[in-house]
Amino acid sequence: MVRSMLLMRTFARVAVLVLCCAAAAPAAAHGQPPQPQDEFVPVGNSPAPEQIPAAPLLIGAYVVVLAGLFTYVFSLSRRLVSVQRDVERLEADVKRKGRA
């Protein structure tokens, strides 16, 4: 159980690291900022506003949510197996004491 939790934590850390690197790569690719201007520039001639690409953020959000959901379901299944074993053990104890 400890090993599986350690594996899940490592997977989550790697996923977060990959998402951070993927989100930082487009920002670093823009290069140098534009030079300041000394004269008036009409609005029609201004460069396009900066836009954040939505795909990496959306994919990152889905990965984080699905990893959390998977971790929760896996943890819940492990706990249910433990409770089932306890119930079976208690039923066996009750049957044994009932005969005595």
C-alpha positions, 0 to 999 in steps of 0.5 A: 500500500505504501509503495502504491501511494509512493508510485501515485505521488511520483506520477502526480509530481511528474505530471505537474512537472511536464505540464509546467514545462509545456506551459512555459515553452510557448511563453519562452518562444516569443523572443525579445519584447518590442522596442518602445516607440517615440511617436504616436501609432494609430490603433489600426497599426498596433500589433495583435494583443497577446493571447494565451493558447488554451489547449495546453491549459485545458489538457493540463486541467484534464490531466490533473483532474483525472489523475486526482480522480484515479488516485481517489478511486484507487485509494477507495478500492484499497480501503474497501478491500481492507474493510471487506477482509475485516467483515469476513474475519468478524463473521468467522469469529461470530460463527466460531463463538456461536458454536462454542 
